[in-house]
Amino acid sequence: MLGIDPALLGSRRYLREVLSKLGLRDLRRVSRIVERIARAKLRSAKTIERIRSLDRDAMIETLSRLRAKARILHLEESRNPIFGWKVP
């Protein structure tokens, strides 16, 4: 589990720290999830392209704009245990 705490999504410092510790494989996993979130939130094509190119700043910008509510991220729970939940 990559362990991004949903309660701390508003903290850019926290997100920078977590993303900087990820390996390439895990960063790609996060990038795919953040890209879906960015599309759902109608982020610009430029931001989405930056996310695809594994730009941590673009991912941090997108994630930090979310409100840390479990129901927003619930969709990801079953497929990708990144945001602090365990999949049974």
C-alpha positions as CSV (number, residue, x, y, z in Angstrom):
1,M,0.0,0.0,0.0
2,L,1.3,3.5,-0.9
3,G,-0.4,5.1,2.1
4,I,-1.6,8.6,1.1
5,D,-3.7,9.7,4.1
6,P,-7.0,11.2,2.8
7,A,-7.1,13.5,5.8
8,L,-3.9,15.2,4.7
9,L,-4.7,15.7,1.0
10,G,-4.9,19.5,1.5
11,S,-1.2,19.6,2.6
12,R,1.1,20.1,-0.3
13,R,4.1,19.5,1.9
14,Y,2.7,16.1,3.0
15,L,1.9,15.2,-0.6
16,R,5.4,16.3,-1.8
17,E,7.0,14.1,0.9
18,V,4.9,11.0,0.1
19,L,5.3,11.3,-3.7
20,S,9.1,11.9,-3.4
21,K,9.4,8.5,-1.7
22,L,7.6,6.6,-4.4
23,G,9.5,4.4,-6.9
24,L,8.7,4.7,-10.6
25,R,6.2,1.9,-10.6
26,D,4.2,3.3,-7.7
27,L,4.4,6.9,-9.1
28,R,2.9,5.6,-12.4
29,R,0.0,4.0,-10.4
30,V,-0.6,7.3,-8.6
31,S,-0.4,9.2,-11.9
32,R,-3.1,7.1,-13.5
33,I,-5.4,7.6,-10.5
34,V,-4.7,11.4,-10.4
35,E,-5.3,11.6,-14.1
36,R,-8.8,10.2,-13.7
37,I,-9.4,12.6,-10.8
38,A,-8.2,15.5,-12.9
39,R,-10.4,14.6,-15.8
40,A,-13.4,14.3,-13.5
41,K,-12.6,17.7,-12.1
42,L,-12.3,19.1,-15.6
43,R,-8.6,20.2,-15.2
44,S,-6.9,21.6,-18.2
45,A,-5.4,19.4,-20.9
46,K,-2.0,20.8,-20.0
47,T,-2.3,19.7,-16.4
48,I,-3.4,16.2,-17.5
49,E,-0.5,16.0,-19.8
50,R,1.9,17.0,-17.0
51,I,0.3,14.3,-14.8
52,R,0.9,11.7,-17.5
53,S,4.5,12.7,-17.7
54,L,4.8,12.0,-14.0
55,D,5.1,15.7,-13.0
56,R,4.8,15.5,-9.2
57,D,3.9,19.2,-8.9
58,A,0.8,18.7,-11.2
59,M,-0.2,15.7,-9.1
60,I,0.2,17.6,-5.9
61,E,-1.8,20.5,-7.3
62,T,-4.7,18.2,-8.3
63,L,-4.8,16.2,-5.1
64,S,-4.5,19.2,-2.8
65,R,-7.6,20.7,-4.4
66,L,-9.7,17.7,-3.3
67,R,-11.6,17.8,-0.1
68,A,-10.5,14.9,2.1
69,K,-13.7,13.0,2.2
70,A,-13.7,9.2,2.0
71,R,-16.7,9.1,-0.4
72,I,-14.8,11.1,-3.0
73,L,-12.0,8.5,-3.1
74,H,-14.2,5.5,-2.5
75,L,-14.2,4.6,-6.1
76,E,-10.4,4.0,-5.9
77,E,-10.6,1.9,-2.8
78,S,-11.5,-1.3,-4.5
79,R,-9.1,-1.0,-7.4
80,N,-6.0,0.7,-5.9
81,P,-5.3,0.7,-2.2
82,I,-3.3,3.9,-2.3
83,F,-5.3,6.3,-0.3
84,G,-5.0,4.6,3.1
85,W,-7.7,1.9,2.8
86,K,-7.1,-1.8,2.9
87,V,-8.9,-3.9,0.3
88,P,-10.4,-7.1,1.8
